[in-house]
Amino acid sequence: MENYLLGLNNGKNEVRCALFTTEGRMMASAIRTLSKQQNDEKTAQRDCEEVWLANIEVLKEVLLSSKADPEKILCIGITACGSGMVLVDEQMKPVYPMILPSDQRAKDLCLELRKDMTERKLYPLTRSELRPSQPSMLLKWFSIHDPKIIDKTRWVLSIKDYIRYRLTNEAYGELTEASASGLLNLSSGRYDPYIFDTLKISSCYDRMPEVLDSISIAGHISKQTALLTGLKQGTPVTAGYFDVDAEALASGILSDEELCMIADTWSINEFLVGSVSDNYDRMTNSATLSYIKGLYLMESPEMPDISTLDLCIRKIVASYAPEIDCEDLNKKCDTLVARRDPLRSSAIFIPYSHTAKGNDEAQGVFLNLSEEDDYVSLLRALYEGVVFSTIHHIRNLKRPTYTYTAAKLSGSVADSSIWLQILADTLELPIQTIKGNYIGSKGAAIGAGIACGVFKDLKEGIDRMVRTGKTYIPRSRYVPIYRKKYEAYESALLNLLTEKQDMLVI
């Protein structure tokens, strides 16, 4: 009878869970979308109990639908989005709603600490710029605006730490995620009193939990959790991973030579690197400690331009080609785009430009349209625009693309062969696709497999659980074509705010 590994992933807006065999076959999965409580334009928070109940629901559903024997679940891995926090009292009860990674209440405070050189002082230790939703900035904000909340707090937990506590009744931190908190000394791997003193939040230092390595066993399923979910009491639970680490791990990234691309709800581009300068004036990206000892992770999360692709395809077809039925719509559009010569139109699509134009209902704009352009021209411009936006995000990582040997890509867009081919042609790198969904949950499960001794190391976990798909090779004929088209895209993006242009907003 097969043994299993379970991966639990708490994202920004949803909770996902998947059960895998130790050979990487997904037996069952479940997802719950979460509401977002928002008091004003700067705060983003959520009821802690709602999130916990969603975790219970996905765990129960996976066990029921898989019909797996809970005795055969060897270990549970956990991952979650970084930043944000949960503050709990001595009884482990939340003293404030769960603060989400999109929270902006400390934005002005970050600017102040940048101007007064505090960010510069801390950078050699944290290797990170100050960001509003980091625990460092949130604790600083509360110390100024609502110090009574700090007084009530016994433990400062990440979202992942909180869910793990609810599963096990054990409170710990975890290294990869703690390294993104703005409070950890990346050289020592520990919280640093100097950082707390410099931020004038010294009273919070003793409120930080012990930080464990990712594959440490951080607790075991409690009796209460077992009764609520159907899991076996005593099943080990790992400390887990920051979600960007879990996703890179499940993409099979084991060296600093490969670019990792997650093209799903959010577009995430990341890479491993052996060293990061502690010189503030040479800062390129914010670094975190990775799932591989001795390597840092550089990542750039961006707006979900990939989801724009599907939304805008449907809008274009509904408006201009209603005769195309919705069954296999994306495959039919892939065929149309593949047949259209990229030189036939100079139309440009820029995703999410509503942030500049103040149109909250729009997904983007088309520029440079001519009378000769038809709906297929719009579709091709849409495909190219989302590719170009992705390349723009990758370049924000401040690493030349020629320094990679290849890219590995997972996510929903991996089903579109023409989009991936355009991406390979423009990026000028081979792109290897990764099969399967629930990539974060699989990364957490791989870590769980190492923690319980099923895999001897990361490489064995990847070899046994990660499945690769097709590899897309840049086509020499198209590389110069897309170089010119990408230059036109960048020029249009730069001029969009300052020039009046004929445009179609969708």
Secondary structure, 3 states (H helix, E strand, C coil): CCCEEEEEEECCCEEEEEEEECCCCEEEEEEEECCCECCCCCCCEECHHHHHHHHHHHHHHHHHHHCCCHHHEEEEEEEECCCCEEEECCCCCECCCEECCCCCCCHHHHHHHHHCCHHHHHHHHHCCCCCCCCHHHHHHHHHHHCHHHHHHCCEEECHHHHHHHHHHCCCCEEHHHHCCCCCEECCCCEECHHHHHHCCCHHHHHHCCCEECCCCEEEECCHHHHHHHCCCCCCEEECCEEHHHHHHHHCCCCCCCEEEEEECCCEEEEEEECCCCCCHHHCCCCEEECCCCCCEEEEEEECCHHHHHHHHHHHHHHHHCCCCCCCCHHHHHHHHHHHCCCCCCCCEEEECCHHHHCCCCCCEEEECCCCCCCHHHHHHHHHHHHHHHHHHHHHCCCCCHHHCCEEEEECHHHHCHHHHHHHHHHHCCCEEEECCCCHHHHHHHHHHHHHCCCCCCHHHHHHHHCCEEEEECCCCCCHHHHHHHHHHHHHHHHHCCCCCCCEEEC
